[in-house]
Amino acid sequence: MRPSQRFILVGCLLLTACASSSPAATPTGRRERLPTRMPTATPTATPVALSAADYWQHGVELQRSGDLDRAERYFDWAIQIDPSSAPFYVSRGSLHLADNETDRALQDADTALKIDPTSEAYLLRAEALRAMDRHEEALRAFDQALARDADLRDRTFRSRWLATRALEDLERLSALAAEYASAHPNDPLHYYYQAWPSFETDEYRDVIRLLVEGIEGSPDSPAVLWYVLGRAYAGIEAWPEAILSLERARELVEAGDTSLAAHGEQPVAELFIALGRAYLGADRCSDAETMLAYGLSIGAPMEKHLATLEEARRCSSSAPSTATPVP
């Protein structure tokens, strides 16, 4: 590193007036960003010498405090000073991933891996690939991360589960369900993981039997058990039981239960879609239309469920809906 480079310091460290505020978070938790980026400014020379590691550490602190735009700026400066440090790229890549800039996140992950193939670099690569729907490659990257640090199994379980679900790989799903049950034998969520492979093969009665066992044995059974139970009842067209189960899942979600996150990226939207389908099966067409329309409005894929909404609209009577999508 040249001596002159060690005397680089951003003016914002000394002048708080030039610190920019972070943009408001979107409902998805990602930051709104301008369609184009301003060129990254070069830190201004000051009498105080800061190393690349100093810039990176300050960026980490800004990231923890939620000031993500400034954090990215400091990571950029750290990389300008020392482009040979893998953690700098991993930190910046995590910000790109949070902004859904998956190509840039993957580029930073691959650069970090060329420098030092750490478990964290493989995790960044895996998550970027999963966000790009490259699930098979993502699972290979997760395996490489776990080979370097087996303690990452719990931290990566949800991502590995969702990637495997997307591939509809029943053998791997069963193996993951067994992994979770072994690691968390007293967690009622293991009933969900054990039941889902049977759901994928339309063995709905087996799903119902297993989930009823889990619910009866858990005084505080999580919403995801009730959700999949409702879906299984719908699979055998037991509409009253499906509605009761899905409405219970909804009550739990509205009370703060977050277990549906184990099932997907848009779990609440899918819950309302499932409830709408159950209402439609029970000929409660107006209620079905209300639930389906709300599910689509909060993120359920239009191309997948629009036909069901149109069916509900066609069969709706003039009677007003008795169901509402809000507490």
Secondary structure, 3 states (H helix, E strand, C coil): CCHHHHHECCHHHCCHHHCCCCCCECCCCCECCCCCCCCCCCCCECCCCCCHHHHHHHHHHHHHHCCHHHHHHHHHHHHHHCCCCHHHHHHHHHHHHHCCCHHHHHHHHHHHHHHCCCHHHHHHHHHHHHHCCCHHHHHHHHHHHHHHCHHHHHHHHHHHHHHHHHHCCHHHHHHHHHHHHHHCCCCCHHHHHHHHHHHHCCCHHHHHHHHHHHHHCCCCCCHHHHHHHHHHHHHCCCHHHHHHHHHHHHHHHHCCCCHHHHCCCCHHHHHHHHHHHHHHHCCCHHHHHHHHHHHHHCCCCHHHHHHHHHHHHHHCCCCCCCCCCCC
